[in-house]
Amino acid sequence: MLKVAVFDEEHEKDLQHEINEFLKKLSEDQLVDIKYDVSAACDPQGEQLYCFSALILYRT
């Protein structure tokens, strides 16, 4: 059966850590794909905000 895990962090290093912790629980043949995305926006005060996200597709 295929499943997905979604991760969303404000900092790229936090995303990296969360993904690595998740991958420790999988065997190599369970991993199907990883999709990565970055988006940026400005808050009302003009501060730039980032969103680093990843979707991991894996087999159980």
C-alpha positions as CSV (number, residue, x, y, z in Angstrom):
1,M,0.0,0.0,0.0
2,L,1.3,3.5,-0.8
3,K,1.2,6.3,1.8
4,V,2.3,9.9,2.0
5,A,4.0,11.9,4.7
6,V,3.9,15.7,4.5
7,F,6.4,18.0,6.3
8,D,6.3,21.8,6.5
9,E,8.9,23.9,8.3
10,E,9.9,27.6,8.4
11,H,13.6,26.8,8.2
12,E,15.3,24.4,5.7
13,K,17.5,22.8,8.4
14,D,14.4,22.0,10.4
15,L,12.8,20.3,7.4
16,Q,16.0,18.4,6.7
17,H,16.1,17.1,10.3
18,E,12.4,16.1,10.2
19,I,12.8,14.2,6.9
20,N,16.0,12.5,8.1
21,E,14.3,11.3,11.3
22,F,11.3,9.9,9.2
23,L,13.6,8.2,6.7
24,K,15.4,6.4,9.5
25,K,12.2,4.4,10.0
26,L,12.0,3.3,6.4
27,S,14.0,0.7,4.4
28,E,15.4,1.8,1.1
29,D,12.9,-0.3,-0.9
30,Q,10.0,1.4,0.9
31,L,10.9,4.9,-0.4
32,V,9.2,5.8,-3.7
33,D,9.7,9.5,-4.1
34,I,10.3,12.8,-2.4
35,K,8.8,16.1,-3.7
36,Y,10.2,19.4,-2.3
37,D,8.9,22.9,-2.5
38,V,9.8,26.4,-1.2
39,S,7.4,29.3,-1.1
40,A,7.9,32.9,0.1
41,A,5.5,35.6,1.1
42,C,5.5,38.9,3.0
43,D,3.6,39.5,6.2
44,P,1.7,42.8,6.7
45,Q,4.8,44.3,8.3
46,G,6.8,43.5,5.1
47,E,8.9,40.7,6.7
48,Q,9.6,37.9,4.2
49,L,8.4,34.5,5.3
50,Y,9.5,31.2,3.9
51,C,7.8,27.8,3.9
52,F,9.9,24.7,3.2
53,S,7.8,21.6,2.5
54,A,8.2,18.1,1.3
55,L,6.0,15.2,0.5
56,I,7.4,11.7,0.9
57,L,5.7,8.8,-1.0
58,Y,6.5,5.4,0.5
59,R,5.3,1.8,0.7
60,T,4.1,0.1,3.8
